[in-house]
Amino acid sequence: MVSVGMSKLVCTHLIFVDPGAKINGCYYGEVLLNQQLLPAIQQVSGDFFVLQQDSAPAHTARETIMLLQRETPAFISPDQ
């Protein structure tokens, strides 16, 4: 499994999920988002970006929502 941040003008490097990792809210939020994807997105776009996700359980987990409320510029909750 791999993630990448992309826009019309630029994209981040590829971010790979650790082999055998269980993708739950904790792993997704702390490892993929906090340690890898959000810093990579901020490096290429600064503070102006939109993070779009689907409704996968790890994306809508309470830990993920709390992290995104703290760390993203204009968070729109899944229930909106």
KOLRO-195203 format. One record per residue: residue number from 1; residue in one letter; z, y, x of N, C-alpha, C, O in turn. Coordinates in steps of 0.02 Angstrom, whole numbers, plus 50000, padded with zeros to 5 digits. Layout:
<nodes>
> nr:rest:nz:ny:nx:caz:cay:cax:cz:cy:cx:oz:oy:ox
> NUM:A:Z:Y:X:Z:Y:X:Z:Y:X:Z:Y:X
...
</nodes>
This chain:
<nodes>
> nr:rest:nz:ny:nx:caz:cay:cax:cz:cy:cx:oz:oy:ox
> 1:M:50000:49942:50042:50000:50000:50000:50000:50062:50045:50032:50063:50097
> 2:V:49963:50112:50024:49956:50172:50064:49957:50233:50018:49935:50230:49961
> 3:S:49983:50288:50044:49982:50352:50009:49949:50404:50054:49949:50398:50115
> 4:V:49922:50455:50022:49893:50511:50059:49896:50572:50014:49887:50567:49953
> 5:G:49908:50630:50043:49905:50693:50007:49836:50723:50018:49812:50726:50074
> 6:M:49804:50745:49964:49737:50773:49973:49726:50832:49927:49755:50838:49873
> 7:S:49682:50875:49950:49662:50933:49910:49587:50943:49921:49554:50904:49954
> 8:K:49562:50996:49894:49492:51013:49901:49474:51027:49974:49418:51014:49996
> 9:L:49522:51053:50012:49507:51075:50081:49534:51030:50136:49508:51030:50191
> 10:V:49587:50992:50122:49621:50956:50176:49657:50895:50149:49671:50891:50089
> 11:C:49672:50847:50193:49714:50790:50172:49764:50775:50228:49754:50794:50286
> 12:T:49817:50740:50209:49868:50721:50258:49845:50657:50293:49793:50628:50276
> 13:H:49883:50636:50341:49871:50571:50372:49890:50516:50322:49924:50529:50273
> 14:L:49868:50455:50334:49884:50399:50291:49957:50380:50301:49982:50379:50357
> 15:I:49991:50365:50246:50062:50346:50248:50066:50275:50220:50052:50264:50161
> 16:F:50087:50228:50261:50089:50158:50242:50159:50137:50220:50209:50159:50249
> 17:V:50161:50095:50170:50224:50065:50147:50241:50009:50195:50198:49971:50216
> 18:D:50305:50004:50213:50327:49950:50257:50311:49882:50226:50324:49872:50167
> 19:P:50282:49836:50265:50266:49770:50238:50329:49737:50209:50382:49737:50240
> 20:G:50323:49710:50149:50378:49676:50117:50429:49721:50083:50478:49697:50055
> 21:A:50419:49787:50086:50466:49834:50056:50463:49830:49980:50410:49823:49951
> 22:K:50522:49834:49949:50526:49837:49876:50521:49911:49857:50564:49950:49875
> 23:I:50470:49929:49819:50459:49999:49801:50500:50015:49739:50477:50009:49682
> 24:N:50562:50036:49751:50604:50059:49696:50615:50134:49705:50588:50164:49751
> 25:G:50653:50164:49661:50664:50236:49664:50695:50259:49730:50676:50311:49756
> 26:C:50741:50221:49755:50775:50239:49818:50726:50238:49877:50721:50287:49914
> 27:Y:50688:50183:49885:50640:50179:49940:50585:50231:49933:50569:50266:49981
> 28:Y:50558:50238:49873:50504:50286:49862:50528:50357:49876:50493:50395:49911
> 29:G:50586:50375:49850:50611:50443:49860:50630:50458:49931:50608:50508:49960
> 30:E:50672:50416:49960:50699:50431:50026:50650:50417:50083:50643:50457:50129
> 31:V:50615:50361:50080:50570:50342:50135:50502:50374:50127:50479:50411:50171
> 32:L:50469:50360:50071:50400:50385:50064:50397:50460:50052:50360:50495:50087
> 33:L:50434:50485:50003:50430:50556:49987:50466:50599:50039:50435:50640:50073
> 34:N:50531:50590:50046:50573:50634:50086:50557:50632:50160:50554:50684:50193
> 35:Q:50546:50573:50187:50535:50566:50259:50462:50573:50279:50447:50592:50336
> 36:Q:50415:50558:50233:50345:50555:50255:50298:50600:50214:50267:50645:50243
> 37:L:50293:50588:50150:50240:50621:50111:50252:50696:50101:50207:50736:50113
> 38:L:50313:50715:50080:50325:50787:50070:50319:50828:50134:50288:50881:50133
> 39:P:50347:50805:50191:50336:50843:50253:50262:50847:50273:50239:50899:50297
> 40:A:50224:50793:50262:50152:50794:50278:50115:50843:50234:50071:50880:50258
> 41:I:50132:50845:50169:50099:50892:50123:50117:50964:50142:50073:51007:50144
> 42:Q:50181:50976:50157:50202:51044:50175:50170:51067:50240:50157:51126:50250
> 43:Q:50158:51020:50285:50126:51038:50349:50055:51063:50339:50033:51109:50373
> 44:V:50018:51033:50292:49948:51053:50282:49940:51107:50229:49889:51141:50227
> 45:S:49991:51116:50185:49981:51164:50131:50035:51218:50126:50029:51263:50085
> 46:G:50088:51213:50165:50143:51260:50158:50183:51244:50096:50192:51186:50079
> 47:D:50208:51296:50064:50250:51286:50005:50211:51284:49939:50241:51275:49886
> 48:F:50146:51293:49942:50106:51293:49881:50069:51227:49874:50019:51217:49908
> 49:F:50093:51183:49831:50059:51120:49819:50081:51093:49751:50131:51113:49723
> 50:V:50041:51047:49726:50057:51011:49665:50058:50937:49682:50010:50910:49709
> 51:L:50114:50904:49667:50120:50832:49678:50110:50798:49611:50151:50807:49566
> 52:Q:50057:50760:49605:50043:50725:49542:50054:50651:49552:50030:50621:49601
> 53:Q:50091:50621:49506:50106:50550:49508:50089:50518:49441:50080:50553:49391
> 54:D:50085:50452:49441:50078:50418:49377:50148:50399:49352:50197:50425:49378
> 55:S:50152:50356:49304:50218:50340:49276:50245:50274:49302:50280:50238:49266
> 56:A:50229:50257:49364:50257:50197:49395:50334:50203:49395:50360:50258:49403
> 57:P:50369:50147:49388:50442:50151:49385:50474:50188:49443:50522:50225:49433
> 58:A:50449:50180:49504:50478:50216:49561:50466:50291:49555:50506:50331:49580
> 59:H:50412:50312:49524:50396:50383:49516:50440:50416:49464:50453:50477:49467
> 60:T:50464:50378:49415:50504:50406:49361:50578:50389:49368:50618:50404:49323
> 61:A:50597:50356:49422:50667:50338:49434:50711:50400:49439:50688:50453:49462
> 62:R:50772:50395:49418:50818:50451:49420:50823:50482:49490:50824:50543:49498
> 63:E:50827:50439:49542:50832:50464:49611:50770:50505:49630:50776:50557:49663
> 64:T:50712:50482:49609:50649:50518:49624:50648:50585:49589:50630:50636:49620
> 65:I:50666:50586:49526:50666:50649:49487:50713:50699:49518:50696:50758:49526
> 66:M:50773:50677:49537:50822:50723:49567:50796:50751:49634:50804:50810:49648
> 67:L:50765:50708:49674:50737:50730:49738:50683:50782:49727:50682:50833:49761
> 68:L:50637:50768:49681:50582:50814:49669:50605:50880:49639:50576:50932:49653
> 69:Q:50657:50879:49599:50685:50941:49572:50712:50985:49628:50707:51046:49625
> 70:R:50741:50953:49680:50768:50990:49737:50714:51013:49786:50718:51068:49813
> 71:E:50664:50972:49798:50619:50980:49855:50550:51008:49840:50514:51027:49887
> 72:T:50529:51011:49778:50461:51035:49764:50464:51103:49731:50512:51118:49694
> 73:P:50415:51145:49742:50417:51215:49719:50418:51224:49644:50454:51268:49619
> 74:A:50382:51184:49606:50378:51193:49534:50374:51125:49501:50321:51102:49481
> 75:F:50431:51093:49495:50434:51024:49469:50426:51023:49393:50458:51062:49358
> 76:I:50383:50980:49370:50375:50969:49298:50401:50898:49285:50373:50850:49311
> 77:S:50452:50892:49245:50483:50827:49233:50437:50781:49193:50393:50806:49157
> 78:P:50446:50715:49199:50402:50668:49165:50403:50674:49089:50355:50655:49056
> 79:D:50456:50701:49061:50460:50706:48988:50427:50770:48961:50427:50781:48900
> 80:Q:50400:50811:49004:50365:50872:48982:50291:50861:48977:50254:50906:48959
</nodes>
